[in-house]
Amino acid sequence: MDTYNIWTIGCQMNKADSERLGSALDQMSLSLVHSPEQADVVVVNSCVVRKSAEDKVTGMLAKLNGFKKNNPSQVIALMGCMVGPKQDKLQKQFPFVDVFMRPQEYDPLLQLIGVKTGIDPDGCVGDLTATPGVTAFIPIIHGCDKFCSFCIIPYRRGREVSRTITDIVRETELLVARGVKEITLLGQNVDSYGHDFDEKRDLADLLIALNDVKDLKRIRFLTSHPNDMSDRIIDTVAQLDKVCEHINLPFQAGDDDVLEKMRRGYTNKEYRLLVDKIRDRIPNVSMGTDLIVGFSGETPEQFQKSVEMLEDIKFDKVHSASYSVREGTIAFRTLPDDVPVEEKKARLKTIDDLQKDIQSDLNAKLNGTLQEVLIEKITDDIFEGRTKNDKIVRVSGTATTIGEIIEVKIQKAGPWSLSGLTVDRLEVLI
Ligand code: SF4
């Protein structure tokens, strides 16, 4: 048993879980291969937050079933949010899967590999040790206590549990020693970090501790819940030099009755006041959001309130999705999924078209400005990185390396990215 492949879908938390599992498999002397067909161990890290994601997982498993017929010794593991506390139904549906693992439950697979290879898996899952890139995800709080009516996450990832500040700082130091320059702190509700501790500690305390890590350049965090975004967190983001000025704050719906049915715990007005406060206190902040269209009973007039939110607030990024009912959620039990599919598609298109225009306008204002870009990768001689406030920037013809922060003069702006040249390159061209 020498090789592995991990197929991942869904949120950044899933990507972080896959990185961690990959790191453990590396330590057990397995090597990563890019084709699942060739791997001795294949892991499918699943997502069921939307039906479309679940369908892709089912499609991937069907493909693996075909591979396994030719290679019966291949080990297939299904991990992530598709795996609930009871697995009998899944075992019947996917009898060719050898191991089922709930999110962050790496042990069943590692034990099985341990038995087959004779390598002791103890201690292999801990800190992230795979050769990291310039950026790394660090989960800081697992689970969610909010139980929004449409969401399956609390049932699959459990209640909120925060990691200690000491643990997270130590892991960050290890990653920085291996070349990481930027970390993204992850949580379903990252801004409720620490509320489960006995002593009073919150995300602000964690950011303060991480800001002191030598040679770490940037700190990001995802995703925030409007009800947990305290003044202290906002002021801390404004004050600390390494914390990036970008906040993803899902509003999900613009209408108060829809928000109430979703059990989001805030109103349109409260959300808008919070955005005003964040923009007042954090200069140059960019804002992202998540939005669902076509939730149970959402009328065209109620949908219009979501459109107005986008028009008024002008987010830098929007993650939009049409509502798909998830079995086991409060909405599944109590609310009809009654907006027709075609109507949901049309609403999604309205949002996506509008947001494309908004992003084009916002980014066009950056033309001619100087931006600090952390270079994350290079493809075909084009360097790519991000600004502190999370704009993607492509830079061509420059002498730099991955991991460097360079100053770029923006020369072209589109809805999804910017491009430009470094100042010294511009001087050469002049
Ligand atoms: S806050 Fe709501 S949407 Fe986000 S993970 Fe928790 S239950 Fe799901």
Boltz pocket constraint, residues with backbone or C-beta under 6 A from the ligand:
constraints:
  - pocket:
      binder: B
      contacts: [[A, 144], [A, 145], [A, 146], [A, 147], [A, 148], [A, 151], [A, 152], [A, 153], [A, 154], [A, 188], [A, 189], [A, 225]]
      max_distance: 6.0
